Amino acid sequence: MPSLEEELFPSTPGKFKIDRAHSMNRQFHRCFASTSTMFLWALFLIALTASYLSFQSFVDSGSKYFTASWGGLQWEKQVRVSSQIRRSGGMSVLVTGAAGFVGTHVSLALKRRGDGVVGLDNFNNYYDPSLKKARRALLDSHGIFVVEGDINDSRMLEKLFDIVAFTHVMHLAAQAGVRYAMENPNSYVHSNIAGLVSLLEACKSANPQPSVVWASSSSVYGLNEKVPFSESDRTDQPASLYAATKKAGEEITHTYNHIYGLSITGLRFFTVYGPWGRPDMAYFSFTRNILQGKPIKIYRGKNRVDLARDFTYIDDIVKGCLGSLDTSGKSTWSGGKKRGAAPYRIFNLGNTSPVTVPTLVSILERYLKTKAKRNLVDMPGNGDVPFTHANISLARSELGYKPTTDLQTGLKKFVRNLTFSCRLLIEMYDRSK
C-alpha cells in the first residue's frame, strides 16, 4: 500500500525521474495558489451574501414603510392637503387625540374657520374604537385627515414635522378617566407622561417651533376644599393617579418652556359634556340606562352629601381652546438657543355653575320623558372628588372666554341630538359589552 507521500508524489518510470524536492515545492505553490483562490471565492460569496441581506433588509424596511398605518407618498399628500391654511392669518395645527370627544369638536371648529388641521389618534380600546372611527369619518367628510399612530412614536412625529411646519399643536391625546386608573395604571403613565414628553421633544426640535396648547384637568385640584378653584390654588394633593399624571404634565411642560422656550398653555377642563361624548361619562351612561329601563348608580359623598360638578358644554370648551391658540404667543428657541422668555399659562375652562348629580338626572328625565331607576350609594375610594367649581376670571380676561350654555340648555341639545349620533353611539357601546 503506497504511503501518503507516494500517493501525492508518485515516482514516474520512463525517460526521467522527478526530483522529489522540486516536486514538493511545486505542489506546495500549486496548493497555495488553490487555497488562495478558494479564499478569494469565499470572500466573494460572503460579500455577495452580505449584499443580498442588506438589499433584503432595505426591501423589508421599504415594505414596512409603505404598508404601515403611517408613511408613504399618498399618506404624505393627505397630510399636506389637510394642513393647508385657507384664511388670511390662519394657522396650521396638529391636533392629537383628534378622534376623541374634545378633539373632534376642536378640529371641526378650526377647519370651519379656515385653519389647516392634521389629526393624530391611536384609536385605543379604552372605550369602543368604533365610536372614534365614526368621529374620524365625520372629520374626513370635512377634509380633515387623521393619522393613526401613537404619540410615543418619535419617528412618526419627526416625519409629521418634516412634512408640515405646524404653527400650533393642540395636544388633547391622553388616557382619560379617574376610575380606570385602578385597573390599568400603566396606560396613564404611557399616554399622559411618556407621550407628553415624546410630543414636547418633537416640538422643541421642530424648526420653526410651534406653540403648544394642551389639556390638563380640573382633577389636579384634588383634595383642595377651597371653592371656587383658582389657578393659583394648591395642586399638590391629587386624589387619583389620573390627576397625578396631569399634575406631572404641568410640571413637565413648565420645564420645556423654561429650558427650550416653548410657548405653552395648559387648560384645566371641568367635566365636559355634549354630543359625540365619551360613553364612560355619567350623563352618557345615565341616558343609556334610562332609555333602556336599567337602574343608574348615583354616588354620594361624606354624610350623604350630593356630588356636584361644574358641567361645561362642549361648545364653550371649544371657544376656550380656540381662544388659547389665538393668544398663545410664539416659542423663542432659534438657532440652538433660547432667545427670550416664552409664554407659559394655565387656565380653568369651566361653566362656573356647579350642579348636583341628582339634578342632572332630573333634567335628563324631563327631556327623555322617562323616569330613572335611581340607586343611591356611597362614593367609593376610587379617586373621585365630591365637587368641582371653576373660577374662570383669568380665562375671561386673557382669552375672552365666556361660557354661554347652562346645563339645562346643554342637555336639551344633547338629547335632541340623540336621534342622530348618540343613539348610534349607545348601540355601538352596547354591542361592545
C-alpha positions in Angstrom: 0.0 0.0 0.0 1.5 3.3 -1.0 2.3 5.9 1.6 0.6 9.2 1.7 3.6 10.8 0.3 3.7 8.4 -2.6 0.1 9.0 -3.4 0.7 12.7 -3.5 4.0 12.5 -5.3 4.4 9.1 -7.1 7.7 8.1 -8.9 7.4 8.3 -12.6 9.1 5.4 -14.6 10.4 6.1 -18.0 12.7 8.7 -19.5 13.4 10.8 -16.4 13.0 10.7 -12.7 11.3 13.6 -10.9 13.2 15.5 -8.3 11.2 15.0 -5.1 12.3 18.2 -3.5 11.4 20.2 -6.6 8.1 18.4 -7.0 7.2 19.1 -3.4 8.0 22.7 -3.8 5.9 23.0 -7.0 3.0 21.2 -5.4 3.3 23.5 -2.4 2.9 26.5 -4.7 0.1 24.9 -6.5 -1.7 24.1 -3.3 -1.1 27.6 -2.0 -2.5 29.0 -5.2 -5.5 26.8 -4.9 -6.0 27.8 -1.3 -5.7 31.5 -2.2 -8.3 31.0 -5.0 -10.7 29.3 -2.6 -10.1 32.1 0.0 -11.0 34.7 -2.7 -14.1 32.8 -3.7 -15.1 32.6 0.0 -14.7 36.3 0.3 -16.7 36.9 -2.8 -19.5 34.6 -1.6 -19.5 36.4 1.8 -19.7 39.8 0.2 -22.5 38.6 -2.1 -24.4 37.2 0.8 -24.0 40.4 2.8 -25.1 42.5 -0.2 -28.2 40.3 -0.6 -29.1 40.5 3.1 -28.6 44.3 3.1 -30.8 44.6 0.0 -33.4 42.3 1.5 -33.4 44.4 4.7 -33.9 47.6 2.6 -36.8 45.9 0.7 -38.4 44.8 4.0 -37.9 48.3 5.5 -39.4 49.9 2.4 -42.3 47.4 2.5 -43.0 48.2 6.2 -42.8 51.9 5.4 -45.4 51.7 2.6 -47.7 49.2 4.4 -47.6 50.8 7.9 -50.5 52.8 9.2 -48.4 55.9 8.5 -45.9 56.7 5.8 -45.8 56.6 2.0 -46.4 59.1 -0.8 -50.2 59.0 -0.6 -50.1 59.4 3.2 -47.7 62.5 2.9 -50.1 64.0 0.3 -53.1 63.6 2.6 -51.1 65.3 5.5 -50.1 68.2 3.3 -53.6 68.8 1.9 -55.2 68.6 5.3 -52.8 71.1 6.7 -53.4 73.8 4.1 -54.4 77.1 5.6 -57.4 78.7 3.8 -57.8 82.1 5.6 -55.6 85.1 5.9 -53.5 84.9 9.1 -54.6 81.4 9.7 -52.6 78.6 11.5 -51.6 75.1 10.8 -52.5 72.9 13.8 -51.6 69.3 14.7 -54.4 68.1 16.9 -53.5 65.0 19.0 -56.4 62.9 20.2 -58.4 64.2 17.2 -60.8 61.3 17.1 -61.6 61.9 20.8 -64.6 63.8 22.1 -63.0 67.3 22.5 -60.5 66.7 19.7 -63.2 66.1 17.1 -65.1 69.3 18.0 -61.9 71.4 18.2 -60.7 70.0 14.8 -64.0 70.8 13.1 -64.1 74.3 14.5 -60.6 75.1 13.3 -61.3 73.7 9.9 -64.6 75.7 9.5 -62.8 79.0 10.1 -60.1 78.1 7.5 -57.2 76.8 9.6 -55.1 73.8 8.4 -55.7 70.8 10.6 -54.0 67.4 10.8 -55.3 64.9 13.4 -53.5 62.2 15.3 -55.1 59.4 17.3 -54.1 55.8 18.3 -57.7 54.6 18.4 -57.2 52.6 21.6 -59.9 50.4 23.1 -60.5 52.3 26.4 -64.0 52.6 25.0 -65.4 51.1 21.8 -63.0 52.2 19.0 -65.9 52.2 16.5 -67.0 55.4 18.2 -63.7 57.0 17.4 -63.9 55.7 13.8 -67.3 57.2 13.5 -65.8 60.5 14.6 -63.0 60.1 12.1 -65.5 59.6 9.3 -67.1 62.9 10.4 -63.7 64.6 10.3 -62.9 63.1 6.9 -66.1 64.4 5.5 -64.9 67.9 6.3 -61.5 67.4 4.8 -59.6 66.6 8.0 -57.1 63.8 7.7 -56.5 61.8 11.0 -53.2 59.9 11.2 -53.4 56.6 13.0 -50.4 56.5 15.3 -49.2 56.8 18.9 -47.6 60.0 20.3 -44.8 57.8 21.7 -43.7 57.1 18.1 -40.9 59.6 17.7 -40.2 58.7 14.1 -43.7 59.4 13.1 -43.8 62.7 14.9 -40.5 63.7 13.3 -41.9 62.8 9.9 -45.1 64.9 10.5 -43.0 68.0 11.5 -40.8 67.4 8.4 -43.8 67.4 6.1 -45.6 70.4 7.7 -44.3 73.4 9.5 -47.0 73.4 12.1 -47.6 76.8 13.8 -49.5 75.3 16.7 -50.1 71.9 18.4 -53.4 71.2 20.2 -52.5 68.3 22.5 -55.6 66.5 23.6 -54.4 62.9 23.5 -54.5 61.3 26.9 -55.7 58.3 28.9 -58.9 59.7 30.4 -61.0 58.5 33.3 -60.4 58.6 37.0 -61.6 55.1 38.0 -59.9 53.2 35.2 -56.5 54.1 36.7 -57.2 51.4 39.3 -57.4 48.8 36.6 -54.7 49.9 34.2 -52.3 52.4 35.8 -49.5 51.9 33.2 -51.7 53.2 30.5 -51.8 56.6 32.2 -48.0 56.8 32.5 -47.6 55.7 28.9 -50.0 58.3 27.5 -50.1 61.2 29.9 -46.4 61.3 30.9 -44.3 59.4 28.3 -46.5 60.5 25.5 -46.4 64.1 26.6 -42.6 64.1 26.7 -42.3 62.5 23.3 -44.5 65.2 21.8 -42.6 68.0 23.6 -39.3 66.6 22.3 -40.7 66.8 18.8 -41.9 70.3 19.3 -38.7 71.6 20.8 -36.7 70.1 17.9 -39.0 71.4 15.2 -38.0 74.4 13.1 -39.9 76.6 13.5 -41.1 75.6 16.9 -44.9 75.5 17.3 -46.8 77.0 20.2 -48.4 74.3 22.3 -51.8 74.2 23.9 -52.7 71.1 25.9 -55.4 69.6 28.1 -54.7 69.4 31.8 -57.6 68.7 34.0 -59.6 70.1 36.9 -58.7 66.9 38.7 -55.3 68.5 39.6 -57.1 70.4 42.4 -57.5 67.0 44.1 -58.4 67.3 47.8 -58.5 71.1 47.7 -61.6 72.3 49.6 -61.4 76.0 48.8 -64.0 76.9 46.2 -64.2 78.1 43.5 -60.9 76.6 42.3 -58.4 79.2 41.1 -55.3 78.6 39.0 -53.2 79.9 42.0 -54.6 77.3 44.4 -52.6 74.3 45.6 -52.5 71.3 43.3 -50.1 69.1 45.2 -52.7 66.8 46.7 -54.0 64.6 43.8 -56.8 62.2 44.7 -56.2 59.8 41.7 -53.4 58.6 39.5 -55.1 60.3 36.6 -54.9 63.6 38.5 -51.2 62.9 39.4 -50.3 62.4 35.8 -51.9 65.6 34.8 -50.2 67.5 37.6 -46.9 65.9 36.4 -47.7 67.1 32.9 -48.0 70.7 34.2 -44.5 70.4 35.8 -43.0 68.8 32.6 -44.4 71.5 30.3 -43.1 74.2 32.6 -39.6 72.6 32.2 -39.8 72.6 28.4 -41.0 76.2 28.5 -38.1 77.3 30.8 -35.3 75.4 29.0 -36.3 75.3 25.4 -38.5 78.4 25.1 -41.7 76.5 24.1 -44.8 78.6 24.3 -47.2 76.5 26.4 -50.8 76.9 27.6 -52.4 74.4 29.9 -56.2 74.1 30.1 -57.9 72.6 33.1 -61.2 71.3 31.7 -64.2 71.0 34.0 -66.5 68.0 33.3 -67.1 68.4 29.6 -70.3 67.0 28.1 -72.3 67.2 24.8 -72.9 65.3 21.5 -70.4 62.7 20.4 -69.2 62.4 24.0 -67.5 59.6 25.8 -69.7 56.7 26.8 -68.0 56.3 30.2 -69.1 59.8 31.3 -72.0 59.9 33.8 -74.5 61.9 31.7 -74.0 59.4 28.8 -74.3 56.3 30.8 -77.3 57.7 32.7 -79.0 58.4 29.4 -78.3 54.9 28.1 -79.7 53.2 31.2 -82.7 55.4 31.5 -83.7 54.7 27.9 -83.2 51.0 28.4 -85.1 50.9 31.7 -82.0 50.0 33.7 -81.1 51.4 37.2 -78.5 54.1 37.5 -76.0 54.4 40.2 -75.7 57.8 41.9 -72.8 58.3 44.2 -73.0 60.4 47.4 -70.1 61.9 49.4 -69.5 62.0 53.1 -72.5 62.5 55.3 -74.7 61.6 52.3 -73.9 64.9 50.6 -74.8 65.0 46.9 -71.8 65.2 44.5 -71.7 68.3 42.4 -69.9 69.1 39.1 -69.1 72.2 37.1 -70.6 70.7 33.9 -69.2 72.5 30.8 -70.8 72.2 27.4 -68.5 71.2 24.6 -69.1 74.4 22.5 -67.9 76.5 25.4 -64.8 74.3 25.8 -64.1 74.7 22.1 -64.2 78.5 22.4 -61.7 78.4 25.2 -59.4 76.1 23.1 -59.5 78.4 20.1 -59.0 81.4 22.2 -55.9 79.8 23.8 -54.5 79.0 20.3 -55.2 82.6 19.1 -53.4 84.2 22.0 -50.7 81.7 22.6 -47.7 83.8 21.5 -44.6 82.5 19.9 -41.9 80.0 21.0 -38.5 81.5 21.4 -35.9 78.8 20.6 -33.9 79.6 17.5 -30.5 78.5 16.2 -29.9 76.2 19.1 -30.5 79.0 21.7 -33.4 80.3 23.7 -34.0 83.9 22.5 -36.1 85.1 25.4 -38.9 84.1 27.7 -41.8 82.3 26.1 -45.4 82.5 27.4 -46.4 79.9 30.0 -50.0 80.0 31.0 -52.7 77.8 32.8 -56.4 78.5 32.6 -59.5 77.0 34.1 -62.2 76.3 31.5 -65.5 75.6 33.2 -69.1 76.9 33.4 -68.6 78.3 37.0 -72.1 77.0 37.9 -71.9 73.6 39.7 -74.9 71.3 39.6 -75.6 68.3 41.7 -75.7 64.9 40.1 -79.3 64.2 41.2 -80.3 67.5 39.5 -78.5 66.3 36.3 -80.6 63.1 36.4 -83.8 65.1 36.9 -83.1 67.2 33.8 -82.4 64.1 31.8 -85.7 62.6 33.0 -87.6 65.6 31.8 -86.1 65.7 28.3 -86.1 61.9 27.9 -89.7 61.8 29.2 -88.7 58.7 31.2 -88.2 58.2 35.0 -84.9 56.9 36.1 -84.5 54.0 38.5 -82.1 55.6 41.0 -79.8 53.6 43.2 -78.1 55.9 45.7 -74.7 54.6 47.0 -71.8 56.0 49.0 -68.9 57.1 46.9 -66.1 54.5 47.0 -62.4 55.5 47.5 -61.6 55.4 43.8 -60.2 58.9 43.3 -63.4 60.8 42.6 -63.8 64.1 44.4 -67.1 65.4 45.9 -67.3 68.6 43.9 -65.7 70.9 41.3 -66.2 74.6 40.8 -64.2 76.7 38.4 -63.1 80.3 38.9 -62.8 81.5 35.3 -61.9 85.1 35.8 -58.4 84.6 34.4 -59.7 83.0 31.2 -62.3 85.7 30.9 -59.6 88.5 31.0 -56.9 86.7 29.0 -58.9 84.7 26.4 -62.2 86.5 26.3 -63.7 83.2 27.5 -67.4 83.4 28.3 -69.4 80.2 28.7 -73.0 80.7 27.4 -74.6 77.3 27.8 -76.1 76.2 31.1 -76.7 72.6 32.0 -80.4 72.6 31.0 -79.7 74.0 27.6 -76.7 71.8 27.0 -78.6 68.6 28.0 -81.5 69.7 25.8 -79.1 69.9 22.8 -77.6 66.5 23.8 -81.0 64.8 23.9 -82.1 66.4 20.7 -79.1 65.0 19.0 -79.9 61.5 20.3 -81.9 60.8 17.2 -78.8 61.0 15.1 -75.4 60.4 16.7 -75.9 59.5 20.3 -78.4 56.7 19.7 -76.0 55.2 17.2 -73.2 55.6 19.8 -75.3 53.9 22.5 -75.9 51.0 20.2 -72.2 50.8 19.5 -71.4 50.8 23.2 -73.9 48.1 23.9 -72.5 45.9 21.1 -69.1 46.1 22.6 -70.3 44.8 26.0 
